Amino acid sequence: MADTHDRLEAVEEAIDFFNREGVTHVLHAGDLVSPFVAPKFAKLKAKLHYVWGNNEGDREFIRVKFGEIGVEPLGDFASLELESRKIALLHGTHEEIVGALLKSGAYDVVVRGHNHRAEIVEGKTLLINPGEVCGYLTKRETVAVLDLAELSAEIIEL
């Protein structure tokens, strides 16, 4: 998921979806925006992996609010290993960095946000942009589901 932009009801819909589907890890590619959104993730049954976006208003207070529910923001970039798959998680503000990660061959998957464009691009490295949970720009509230065993993904409209 990415680009929640304070849209509380959409965040709740996404969390309900992940819980219903039995998702074990949720990767949030940034732009939560305000601290009051963080407590909504207390209902999430999966482990949340969160990186900063470019619109976080008060990173320190967001860190405090996430800390109250046991989540530690991972910074501007996270390198994760889940089920033996290497995953890069970032907001994606700089397209050249996203491109370099894809070309590097160091990751099986790159998960990014920022441009609110839901897309999956297959290649040597799988690129996933879950789109925007908020639905503000595209009028579509979307997340992506990644199957690590098959190394395939699907965009889901909430």
C-alpha positions in Angstrom: 0.0 0.0 0.0 1.0 3.6 -0.5 -0.2 7.2 -0.5 -2.9 7.0 2.2 -2.8 10.8 2.6 -5.0 11.0 5.8 -8.0 9.2 4.2 -9.1 7.4 7.4 -12.0 5.4 5.9 -9.8 4.2 3.0 -7.1 3.1 5.4 -9.6 1.2 7.5 -10.9 -0.5 4.3 -7.4 -1.5 3.3 -6.7 -2.9 6.8 -10.0 -4.8 6.8 -9.0 -6.3 3.4 -5.6 -7.3 4.5 -7.0 -8.9 7.7 -9.7 -10.8 5.7 -7.2 -12.1 3.2 -4.8 -13.3 6.0 -1.9 -11.2 4.7 1.2 -11.6 6.9 3.2 -8.6 5.9 2.0 -5.1 4.7 4.5 -2.9 3.0 3.6 0.8 3.1 5.5 2.9 0.6 5.0 6.2 2.4 2.8 9.3 2.5 0.8 8.5 5.5 0.9 12.3 6.0 -0.4 13.0 9.6 0.2 11.3 13.0 -3.5 10.7 13.6 -3.5 8.0 10.9 -0.9 5.8 12.6 -3.2 4.4 15.4 -5.6 3.0 12.7 -2.9 0.4 12.0 -3.4 -1.1 15.5 -6.2 -3.3 14.0 -3.8 -4.7 11.4 -3.0 -8.3 12.1 0.0 -8.4 9.7 3.4 -7.0 10.4 3.6 -3.4 9.0 6.8 -2.3 7.2 6.7 1.5 6.7 9.0 3.9 4.9 8.7 7.7 4.8 7.1 9.5 1.9 7.6 13.1 0.8 4.5 14.5 2.5 4.9 13.4 6.1 4.0 16.5 8.1 5.6 15.6 11.5 7.9 12.6 11.2 8.8 12.6 14.9 5.2 12.6 16.1 4.3 9.9 13.5 7.2 7.9 14.9 5.8 8.3 18.4 2.2 7.3 17.3 3.6 4.3 15.5 5.7 3.4 18.5 2.6 3.2 20.6 1.4 0.3 18.5 4.8 -1.4 18.1 5.7 -0.1 14.6 9.1 1.5 13.9 9.3 3.5 10.6 12.2 2.1 8.5 13.5 5.5 7.2 13.4 6.6 3.6 14.4 3.2 2.3 14.1 -0.4 3.5 15.8 -3.5 2.2 13.7 -6.5 3.4 14.0 -10.2 3.1 10.7 -12.1 3.2 10.4 -15.7 2.4 13.9 -15.7 0.8 12.9 -12.8 -1.5 14.8 -9.5 -1.4 12.5 -6.5 -1.5 13.3 -2.8 -1.8 10.7 -0.6 -0.3 10.8 3.1 -0.9 8.4 6.0 -1.7 9.9 6.6 -5.1 10.2 10.3 -5.2 13.3 10.1 -7.5 12.6 8.0 -10.6 16.3 7.6 -11.3 16.7 5.8 -7.9 13.8 3.4 -8.7 15.4 2.8 -12.2 18.8 2.1 -10.6 17.2 -0.4 -8.2 15.5 -2.2 -11.0 18.7 -2.4 -13.1 20.9 -3.5 -10.2 19.6 -7.0 -10.0 20.0 -6.8 -6.2 16.3 -7.2 -5.5 13.6 -9.6 -6.6 10.9 -6.9 -6.0 10.9 -3.1 -5.8 7.8 -1.6 -4.1 7.3 2.1 -4.6 4.6 4.7 -4.4 4.6 8.5 -4.9 3.1 8.9 -8.4 -0.2 7.3 -7.3 -0.1 5.1 -10.5 -1.2 1.5 -9.8 1.1 -0.7 -11.9 2.9 -4.0 -12.0 5.9 -4.2 -14.3 7.4 -7.7 -14.8 11.0 -8.1 -15.6 14.2 -9.4 -14.0 13.0 -7.4 -10.9 9.3 -7.1 -10.3 8.2 -3.5 -9.9 5.0 -2.9 -7.8 3.3 0.4 -7.3 0.1 -0.3 -5.4 -1.4 3.0 -6.4 -3.1 5.2 -3.9 -5.2 4.1 -1.0 -6.6 7.6 -0.7 -8.1 7.7 -4.2 -7.7 11.5 -4.4 -5.9 11.7 -7.8 -7.2 8.6 -9.7 -10.5 8.1 -8.0 -9.4 4.5 -7.4 -8.6 3.2 -3.9 -6.0 0.5 -4.6 -3.5 -1.8 -2.9 -1.4 -4.6 -4.4 -1.1 -8.2 -3.2 2.3 -9.9 -3.8 2.6 -13.7 -3.9 6.2 -14.3 -2.9 6.3 -17.9 -3.8 5.1 -17.2 -7.4 6.7 -13.8 -7.5 3.5 -12.4 -9.0 1.3 -9.5 -7.9 -2.2 -8.1 -8.5 -3.7 -4.7 -8.1 -6.8 -4.8 -5.9 -9.5 -2.0 -6.0 -11.0 -1.6 -2.5 
